[in-house]
């Protein structure tokens, strides 16, 4: 009985981790041009070395590991996030949504 409870708990934990990273976020569209970003604030959540190779001067740079403690620097308007892959997009959108920030779209560089 105890073994089944432990296995169930581990199964729930694995599902949660897979969901956070790999299940796509619904309602966040891909941005392909600067005209779509006009009214939103750009937030670059890529790592420092990725930003250095492909910089975006108009964006506020807060890497994902620092987002939890620096989300207060983000105005509560609509934001467009700059990401490097789908996993980073899913994690960022979920984290910002929990903090009350509306993510309008994402830009994959």
Secondary structure, 3 states (H helix, E strand, C coil): CHHHHHHHHHHHHHHHHHHHHHCCCCCCEECCCHHHHCCCEEEECCCHHHHHHCCCCCCEECCHHHHHHHHHHCCCCEEEEEECCHHHHHHHHHHHHHCCCEEEEEEEC
